[in-house]
Amino acid sequence: MKKIQHYVQGQWTTGTEEGLPVLDAVTGEAFASVAIEGLDIPDILQYGRIKGGEKLRKMTFQERGNMLKKLALYLSKRKDSFYELSYRTGATKVDSWIDIEGGFGNLFANASLRKLFPNQPFHVEGDPIDLSRGGRFMAHHIMVPKKGVAVHINAFNFPVWGMLEKCAVNWMAGVPAVVLPAPSSSYLAEAVARTIIESDILPEGALQIINGTIRNILDTVESQDVVTFTGSASTGRLLKAHPRLIEESVPFTTEADSLNASILGEDAVPGTPEFDLFVKEVRKEMTVKAGQKCTAIRRIIVPENLVEDVQIALGKALDRVTIGDPRLKEVRMGSLISHQQVKAVKDSVSDLAKEAQIVYGNLDKIETIGADAEKGAFISPILLRADHPFENTVIHEREAFGPVSTIMPYKSLDEAVILAQMGKGSLVSSIVTYDDKIAKDYVVNAASHHGRILVLNRESAKESTGHGSPLPYLVHGGPGRAGGGEEMGGMRGIKHYLQRTAIQGTPTTITEITGIYQQNAKYKEAEQHPFKYHWEDIQPGMSLKTHKRTITDSDIINFANLTWDHFYAHTDTTSLDGSIFEKRTAHGYFIISAAAGLFVYPNKGPVAANYGLDSIRFLRPLYHNDTIYVRLTCKEKVDRDVVSAEHPSGIVKWHVEVFDANFESRPESQKSDKDTPLVAVATILTMVQKKQETFVEINKESITKYLSKLTAESKPLWGKMTAQQMLEHLEYSVRISSGEIQNFEIQTPEKILEKVHNTLYNYEPMPKNFAAPLRLEDEIKSSKHENLEAAKIKLIEAYDNFVEYYKEHPEAKLKNLVFGELNRYEWNLFHRKHFNHHFEQFGLI
């Protein structure tokens, strides 16, 4: 029998004793065991804090995000092996998809959040705060990774999703994790963790996994650690009261099972799309994962005149739910996780049945397909009905964690809200209605008791993720019985693992600390125009003061005529009485346009495009004959992903200040205490190319230089080609680029051709030992020229022909076997990558 392993302190290990058996939920077979004896918990936690934490904390948010994206892609390519294990938990293909690919989806989603954080290891939160009238003392908030570990104590029902939705968040924050899956499904969590470790994508120590119940896991946690728990409300309360958590003030988050409610709006009568949607949603939430979901619908709250209709319709819907071996396509609901869980559900139903009537299903009778109902942990869907929900309180207190739900009536929407609240806090509630007034009334009045509320109707149904689906970008958690915790929620979730600290100092000091230019900080005068620098060389505070420009009457009138903005302050000087304007006033957008004219560098350079305008503020009017100058200062740099046909680039946010050049010369009698030479401020964004430092540029001169190093004795560092075959291979590709060879079809499938084509623009080298298309392989097999020197001459000749061809046909596009149709610029990109690849192969570069 397989012994489920733990990955701790850099190695896979097993407990020292025989351990407890783990059963296949469908067949009842004991196929594995779990043992946790011999594990040194304090050392495991400390290993994570030091080994994993130090490396993660030094990574920037962009590096962490790209790490998660790479891991998600790696796992997605290997997902099929996880499905077979998932069937053992009793999960169907759909159930497994939610768990497995939903887990990978959390990695992708959190990876994308890197774009919302600065390109550094810590986060700068919110806006700066001026603490002085002179602008020389200020404050800001930064958030740095906690120097502890995230301890995740997970439930059995989602062994993949439960682990990855939590770890994705703490990894993005720069905090390592110790994961404790529930023993009954730990074999699936172990398989995923093993694949993660084998990928070598995460730093060592970022993930440790203990597959079993460790009762002393909280005994040595520290104040920098974070503990999360997913499971029953009663267990969550016990853990939350642990003396160590209180003593060390350890953050503790509970995601507890709750008595989630779904409400049918009074307008959603039989025959409406909303009635059908409601029935479908309840049936789904009762049977997906066999009802073993913390977000499943436990209470079905419907108008009292529709109770019978809902009961009948739900009964018919449940009749269509086939139960049995989850591997079979015709099966719609699998088993519970264990016989122990079956007993727990039956006990709960028995208690519920004391105050509610079972109107569908049978606890003692079940028909299964392809499975033995006695050996597997199977149970029938159970629908109850409680006609007096204000009197029968057990339905608001006792949860059956399986395919069980209770119908109850309400007389008014106010009653529906009260019934929903009687669950004392839930992870999610939903209301199905096409009446937006009903939706608003319910949401506003019920929100205090629910972590999330779904409004479902005919318009949202096709794209709705459903009542029971937590999403990475939305907060997950709930008040009261649901645990009072909060996780996920996009940036919010990541911040749970960061320490927020207020910092105070001069604007110059805060600029240096945060990496973001602060108003009134000292400028760093640029040695050349800032638009001449590549993205890597631009630094916050780098600044340029422009020359001056005087705004004329004609400028204002012409701008009005050009834009059709004839606001009276710009065009009708007879209407200024009683306004804030003294004479003809320049348009605000003209001021910004004129500012751009002053600071923009006209020549082609690293600045690829104007990316947008973040903010703009006009502080006082400018009149005709006023003179301005501009101060352009780098405020912040933001990394970006590039997937289209463009070179790698980042975004630079520029702080633009427009000044009145004549302010100092104005008489003091014309100034007030509030006057300032600053006329307008704005934040503009430019897309700035990154430096290309991967490849040497390819031209006739460089080709000749490197060919002089190549001899017949030169050996490849990889691959099987001889030196002469390599040159003939390059010559063949160059002759394709000059149109001499075009009698072939593009080899790359159409559906991925654009993606492959766009890789020409990145700065990543071609992979070593890449399998070339068959046509190229055939060209490599035999030498075409007499000797190496002849091959060199022919390659130079072919390159000359390429250059001449595009002088005569500058707009031509020619086929490439792999990258599709290329223009002259793209052929040069291809040759740069291709020549560098093979010159490096033979040690010439």
N, C-alpha and C positions, 0 to 999 in steps of 0.2 A: 504494500500500500504506500502510495506517495506521501511523503511528509512535506507539507507546505513550508517554504523557507521564508526567512526574514532577511532583508538587506540592511545591515547596520554596520557602522564604522568601516565602510569600504569593502565589505565582503558578504557573500550569501552564507547563511548559517541556519541551523535548526535547533529547536529546543532539545534539552538533554534527555527528556523523558518520552515515553511512547506517545502521549498526547491524546486528545479527544477526536473521535471519528467525525468526518465531514461526509454528509450523505448527498447523493444525487436526488434533487427534489422531485424528479419525475419517476425514477425507478426505485428509489429507496436504497440503492446500492451505496455501501461505504467505500469510497474510492480514494480518500485522502485522510490525513490527520493533522491536527494543529497542536503544537507544543511550544510553550514560551519560557520554560524553566531555563535558567542559566544566563539570561540576558541582563546585562548591567545597564539599567535604565539611566542613572545619572551620567554615566560615560557616553551613552548614546546621545543624550540631549546635548551634552557639552561638545561632542564631536560635530554635531550639526551647527552649533553656534559658532565654532571656530573654523572648522574645515570648510563647510559650505558657505557660512555667512560672510567670511572675509572676501571671498571671490565674488559672490553675488553683489555685495554692497559696493564694490569698486566698478561694477559694470554700469553703464548709462542705461536710461530707460529704453533708448533705441536698441542697444545691444541685448537687453533682456527681452524686449518684444520680438526681435528677430530670432532670438533663441527659441522662444515659444512657437513662433511660426514654423521654424525648421523642425521642431519636435512634432508639431501637429501634422505636418506633411509626412514625416517619417512614420508616425503611428498609423496614419490613414492608409498608407500603402500596405500595411500588415494587418488590417482590421479583420480579415476573414477568419484568422485563427482564433480571434477572441469570441466570435459568434458561437463556435462549437462549444466553448466552455460556458458561455452565457446560457445556452439551452439547459445546462445542468441546474441552473438556478430556478428553472420553471418558466423562464421568459420566452415569449414568442419572438419571431423575427422583428416584428414592430417594436416590442418591448426592448429587445436588445439594441435596436437602432437608436432608441431614445437614450439608452444608457451609454453605449459605446461611442457612437458618432456624435451624440450630444456632448459627451465629455471632450472629444477632440474639438468640437465646435467652440467650447469654452476656451480652449487654448488659442484658437484662431481669433476669437472675439477680443480676448484680453491682449493678444499680441498687437492688434490694431490700435489699442489705446496708447501705444508708444507715441503716436503723433500728437497727443494732447499734453505730453510732458516735455520739459526742456531736455536738450541733448547733454545731460549730465546725470550723475548718480542720485541726485536729490531733486525735490520738487520745490518750486517757488509758488506759493499759493496766494491768490487774491491780488488786490491792488496795494500799492505802497501807501503809507500813511504819513502825512506831514505832521510832525510834532512841534513845529516851531513856526513863528511868523516869518522868520528870515529864510526858511527853506534849507537850513543847514543841519537840522537834526530830524531824523525820520525813523520809520520802522517798517518792517516787512515780516512776513511769516515764511519760514522754510519748513519742509517736511523731509526728514531723513529716515532711512531704514532702521527699524528696531534691531538691536544687536542680540536677538534671541532666536528661538525657533518657533515655528507654527506647529502646534500639536493638534492634529485633526483626528477626532474620535468619530468614526463614521458608522452609519447604519448598514443593514444588509441589503437593502432593496436596490441601491444603485452603486455597485462597487466601483464602476469606472467613472461615471459622471460625478458621484459624490467625492471621489478623490481629486479629479482634475479641476472641477469647478472651484475648489478651494485652493489647490496648489497653484493654479494658473495665476491667481490673484497675489498670493504671497511671493511667488517667484518674480512677478512683475515689480513688486515693491522692493525686492532685494533681500528677502528673508527665506531661509531654508525651511524644509518641512519634515516632520516625523508623522507618518500616517498610520493609523490603527484601524484597519477594516474589520468589520464584523466577521467572526470565524466562519459562519455558515456560507458566505460567498467570497471568502478571502482568496480562494484559488484564482478567481478572475482578476482581482486587484493585483495579485502577485504576478500573473502573466503580463499584465500591462506594465507594471513596475519593472519587471525583468527586461522587457523590450526597451523601456526608457533608459535603463542603466546601460544596456548593450549599445545603444545609439551613441553614447559618449557625448551627447549634446549638452547636457547639464553639467555644471561643475561638480566634482566629487563632493559629497556631503549635502548637496542641495535637496536630495530626496533620500530618506530612510523609511523603511516600511516594516512594521511589526504586525504580523498576521495572527492576531489573537487578542484575548482580553487581558490587559495588564492593569491590575487593580491599584498598583502603586504609581501609575504613570504621572500623577499630579503631585506626588510627594516632594519632588525636587525641581519643579518649574520655578522660574525666576521672573522678576518684574519686567524684563525685556521680552519675555515669551508671550505668545498669544495662544489661547486654547479655544478650539471650536468643537461643538458637539452636535451631532445629528441623531435623533432618536426619540424615545418617548419623553413626554413632559415630566413624568415622575422621576426618571433617571436624570434628566437635565437639572431638575431642582436639587437632587442629591449632590451632583458634581459641582454645581454652582456654589454650594455651601461648604466646599472643601476648605479646611483651615489655611492651607498653603496659598490658595488663590486670594483669600482675604488678607493674609499676612503680607504677601508680596504685591498686592494690588494688580494681579495678573488680569489683563483683559480676557473676558470669557464670553463667547457668543453661542447661543443655543438656537438651533432650528428644530423645533419640536413638532411632533404630529399634532394636528389640530382638527377641530370639527368644522371644516370648511363648509360654507353654505352657498348654494346657488338659488337665485330668486327668479321666478317666472313673472314677468310684468303682466299687469292686468289687461294690457292690450293684446298680449300674445295668446289669443284664443285658438282652438283647433281650426285648421285651415290656413293659418298664417305661416309664413316661412319661419317666424320666430318660435312658434310652438314646436315645429319639427326640429329646429336647431337645438332647442332646449332638451328634447328627448334624446337626440343623438349625442349631445354633449354629456348628459348624465350617464347614459349607457357606456360611453367611452371611458369616463372617469371611474366608473364602477369596475370595469373589466381590464383596462390597460394595466399591465404588471399585476394582474389579478387583484386590483385594488390596493396593492401595497405601495401606496404613494402618500407622502406627507401632505400633498396638495389635492388629494382626491376629494370628490364631493361626498360628504357624509350626511348632509342635511339638505333636503329638497323642499324648498319653501315656495308654495304655489297659492294662487287665489283660491278661497274655499270652494268656489263654484266650479273649479277646474280639477279638483283632486281626483275624481273618478276618471276623467279624461286622461290625465297624466299617468295614473296607475295602469290603465288599460294599455296606453301607448307604450309605456316603459316595459310592460310585460311582454308585449309583442316584439319589441326590440331585443329584449334579453333572450327570447326564444331562439333568436338567430345566432346567438353566441355559442359556438361549439367549443368544447373543452377537451383537452387531452395533451398528447405529446406535442410540445411546442415546435418540434422540427417539421411537423406536417403542415402543408400549405392550407389545408381546410380547417385547421384549428385556430380559433380566435382568442382563446384564453388558456394560459398554461396553469401551472400549479402554484401554490404558495411555496415559500422557501423551505419549510420543514413541517413535520407532523406536530412539532411543538407549537408552531405558529397556527396550524389548523385548530389545535385545542384552544389556544388563546382566543381565536376568532369565535369559535363556537361558544365559549364561556361568555364572551362579550355580547353575542347575539342573544343568548339566554337571558342575560340581565336586561337587555333592551326590550325583549319580548314580554317582560313583566308589565311594561307600560305602553307597548306598541304591538301592533298585529303584523305577523309575517304574511305578506300578500303575494310574494313570489319566492320560489326556491324552497329547498328542503335541506336541512342540515345533515340528514342521515341517508339521503339518496342522491346519487349523481351518475350521469352517463358520460363516459369518456371515450375518446377516439384514439386508438393506438397506444393506450397506456392502461395499466392496472390501477384503478381508483383506490384500491386498498394499499398498494405499495407506495404510490406517489402521494404527495401532499395536496390532494385535490379537494376543492370545495365548490359548491354551487353558488352563483350569485344570489344574494339575499336582499329582497326589497321589503322594508317595513313601512307601516303607516301609523302615524300617531295623530289622532283627531283632536287631542287636547294638549297642544304643545306648551301651553303656559302652565299647565298643571303637571304634566309628565316630564319632569326635569332631567331624568336620566339620559334622555336622548340628546341633551345638551352637555352631558358630562362624561359619558362613556363612549369610547371609540372602539369599533371593531376594525382592526387594521387588515382589511381584506376587501373582497367584492361586496360590500355591505353599505346600504344607504337607507335613509328614512324620509318618507314623504310627510309633510305637515302643512296645514292650511293657514292662511292669514286673511284678515278681513279688510285691511287697509295697508298702504305702503308703510305707514308708521309702525304697524304691527310687524311687518316683514323686517324692518330695521331692528326692532327690539328682539325678535327671534334670532336674527343673525348675531346680535350682540350677546345673546345668552350663552353662546359658545365660549365666552370669556377670552376672546382673542384668537385670530386665525391667521394662517399664512396667506390665504387668498379667499376672496368671495367673488361671485359673478352675478350679473343680472342680465337677463335676455329680454330685450324690449326694443321696439322701433320708435318709441316715444322718448325723445331726448329730454323732455321735462321730467318724466319718471326716472330716467337715468340719472339726471343731475340730482334730483331729490334724494335718491338712494345713495349715490356716491358721497355727497357732502355729509349726509347724516350718519352713514355707516363707516366712513373711512377711519374713524378713531379706533376701530376694533379690528382692522384688517391690514396686512402688509401690502397687499395688491388687490385691485378690483378690476375685473374684466367686464366691459360692456359689449355684449354680443348682439348683432342683428344681421339682417340679410346683406347689408353692404360690406360689413367687415368679415363675414364668415369665411369667404374663400381664402383670405390671407391671414386670418386669425391663427395664432399659435395655440389657442385653447386655454381653458380654465386651469389646467394642471401643469402648465409648462413654465417654469421659471426661466428667465432670459438673462444672459450675462450682463446686459446693459441696464437691467432693472434691479432695484433692491429686492432681496429675498429674505424673508423673516417676518415676524409679526409680533404684536403685543400680547401680554397675558399668557394664556395657555401655550401660545406658539413659541414662547421662550423669551420674548422681549429683545431678541437680537436682530441684527441686520448684517447681511453679507452681499457679495456681488455688487451690482449697481454701477458698473463702469468704473470711473475714477473713484467714486465713493468707496467701493470695496477695497481698492488698493490702498487708500488712505488709512484703512483700519490697521495696516501693518507699518505705518509710518508715524514717527513722532513729530508732532507740530511744535515748533519753537518760534517765539517772537524774537526778532533781532532788531537792535537799535544802534544807530550810529549816523555818521555823515552820509550824504548821498554817494560820495565817492567810495567810502568804505563798503556800503551796502551793495554798490555796483560790483565791486571786486568779489564780494562774498557770493552774491546771487548769480553772477554772470549775466545780469540784465541791467542795462543802463537805466539809472534813476535820474529824474528831473533834478537839475542843479548840481549834478556831479561834474567833476573836472573832465574836460574834453581831452581826448588823445588825438592830437593833430595828425592826420594821415600824411605820409610822405608823398603820396601821389593820390590821384582821385580815387575814392573808395570803390567806384565801379570798375576799376582796373584790377581789383584783387579777386582771386578765386574764393570760393566759399570757405575753404579751410583757413585762409589767411586773414579773413575779416574777423575783428574782435569787438565785443561790446565796448562802447566808448569811443571807437575810432570815428573821427569827425572831420568835416570839411566846412569852412566858411566861404560862402560864394561871393561873387561880385554883386554890384547893386543894379537895381532897375527902378526907374521912375514910371509910375502909372499915370497915363494921360487920359484926358477926356475921351479922346478917340478910341483908346483901348476899351474903355467901359462901354461906349456906344457900339463899337464893333462886336464886342462879346455878346451884348444884348441881341444884336441882329443875327449873330451866328447861332445862338442857342434858343432864340425866341423867349428868353427870360426878360420880360419888360416890367419887372417889379418897379413900383414907383420910385423907390430910393435910388435906382440906377438911371432912370430915364425922365423923371418928371420932378425937376427941382422946385416947382411951384407948390408941391404937395408935402413939403417937409415939416411944416409947422406942427408942433405937438408930437413929433416923432423923436426918436433917439438920434436921428441923423442931422448933421449940420449942413452938408452940401452933397453934391453928387457922389455916390458911394460905389466903390468897387464891389462886384459880385464876390461872394465868398469863394465860389468855385473858380472864379478867375484868379483869385489870390493863390489858390492851391495850384492852378495850372501854370501861373507865372512862376511860382516857386519851383515847380518841376522843371520849367525851362531854365532856371538858374542852376539847379543841382544835377540835372541829367548829363551824363557824359555821352557825347554823340557817337563816338566810334564803336565798332563792333568789339566786344570783349566778353568777359565771363558772365556779365548780367544778360540772362537769356530773355527775360520778359518781365513786364509789370504783372504782379500776382494779385494785386488788390489793395484795398484801403480798409484798415482795421478800425480806425477812429479818426475823428476830425472835430476840432472845436475852434470857433471864431471868437476871439476875446474882445475885440473892439473894432469899430469900422475903420476902413482906409478910404481916403478921398483922392480925387484926381490931383495930380502933382505930388502926392506922397511918394517916398522912395523906400524900397524894401531891400533887404538881403536875407539870406537863408542860412541856417545852420543845420546840416545833415549829419546825423549821428547814428551809428549802429546801436540799436536797442537790444536786439536778441536774435539768436540764430535757431532755426528749427529744421531738423532733418526731415527728409521726405523720401518716400519710395517712388521709384520710377519704373513703370512697366511698359510704357508706350515707346514709340520711336523717338526718344530724346536721350541726351547724355545725362549721367548722374548729376543731380543738383540738390541744393538745399534752399530753404527760404530764409531771407534776411529781413527782419523787421527794422525799418529805419524811423528814427524819431526826427520829425521835421518841425523846425521852429522858424516861423516867419517874423522878422523884426522890422520895426519902423526905424529906418536909418537916420531920420531927422529928429528922433525923440530927444536926444541930449541937447540939441540946439534950440529946442522950443523954450520960450520964456517960462519961468517957474510959475508965473501967474496963470498960465494955460494948462498947468498940470494939477492933478488932485493926488491925494495919498494913494488912491487905488490905481493910478495910471502906471503903465508898464510899457516898455518898448516892445514887448511880445504881443504880436497881433493875432497869430493863429498857430495852432499846434495840430499835428496829424501823425498817424502811424501808417506808413505805406509799406508794402511788401514787394520784394523783388525775388525772382527765381534766379539763383546764381549757380553757375556750373562749378563742379568740383574739378580739382586738378587731375589730369590724366598722367599718372606716374607708373602705370603698369607696363606699358609698351614703349619700345623705341619707335620713332617715326620711320616709315618705310618710303624710300625714294630710290632713284638709281644710285645715288652716292652711297647711301647706307647699305644697299644690297651688295654693291661692289666691295665695300669695306668688309662685310661679314663673309662674303664668299672667299675672300683672300685667306681667311683662316681655315677654310675647309680643305681637307686632303682625302685621298682615297682610303687612308687608314683611319679616318675619323669614325668613331663608333657612337651609336645612339644611346642616350641615357634611358630610353624606354622604346618599345616597339621593335620591329624586325627589319625596317628599311635600311638599305645601305645609303651612303652619302649621295651616290649618283641617283638612286631611285627617289630620294627625297627631293632633289633638284628637279627631276623630271615630273614629279608629282606637283610641285609648285608651278612649273612651266605650264602644265596642263590646265591648272586653275586660272592662270593669268591669260592663257589663250581663250578660255571661256569668257573672260571679262572684256576681251577686245572683239568679241563676236565671231572669232574664227571657228569656235565649236559651240553650236547651239542645237545640235540634233539629239536632244534628250528630253525627258520629262522630269519635272521637279519631283524629288523623292519624298519630301516631307508631306504628311497628310494635311489636307486643306484645313481641318479643324484646329490644328495647332500651328499652322504656317506663320500666322501673324505674330504669335508669341515667340516663335523661334527667330523670325526675321528681326524682331525688336532687340534681341540679345546682341546684335552687332553694335548697338549703341552703348552697351555697358562697358565697364573696364575690367571685366573678368576674363582671365585667359581661357583659351579652349582647353577642355579636359584632356589629360594624358590618356593614352591608350583608347581613345574614342574610336568606336567602330565606324569607319567611313562607309558611305553608300557603295553598293556592289560595283558600280561603274568605276568609281575611284580605285577600289580594290583591284580591279582588273588592270587598271593603268599602272599600278605599282608593281605588279608581279614580274615584269621583265624590263630590262633596260632598253631604251630606245636609241641612245647615242653611243658613239664609239668609246668615249671615256669621260671621266669627270670634268676635264677641262672643256670638252665640247658641250657638256650639259650646262656648264656655267655660261658659256657664250650664248647658248640658245635661250636660257632663262632671261638674260639681260635683253636679248633681242625681243622676246615676248613682252617684257615690261615696256620697252620702247614703243612697241605696237599698241599696247594698252593706252599709254599716254597720248599718242597721236590720234587714236580712234576717238577719244573723248574731246580732243581739241576740235575735231571735225564734226562730232555728233554730241554736243554738250548736254542735250536733253534725252539722250538714249537711255533705255532700260533694257537690261539683258538678264537672261535666266542664270541662276545659280542652282546647283543640284540640291542644296540643303535650304538655303535662305530665300528662295523665290526670286522674283524680279528685283534687280538692284539698279539704282542710278549711279552716276559717277561718284558721288560722295560716299554712298554705301559700299561701292566696290573698294574704295580706298580704306574704309573701315574693315572690310573683310580681309584685304591683303595685309593690313597692319596686324590683325589678330593671327592670321594664318602664317605669315612669314615669321612673326615672333615665336609662335608655337614650335615651328620646325627648326628655327635657328637655335632656340633654347634646347630642343630635343638633342641637337648635336653639340651642345656646349659652346655655341658661337656667341651667345648673349649671356 
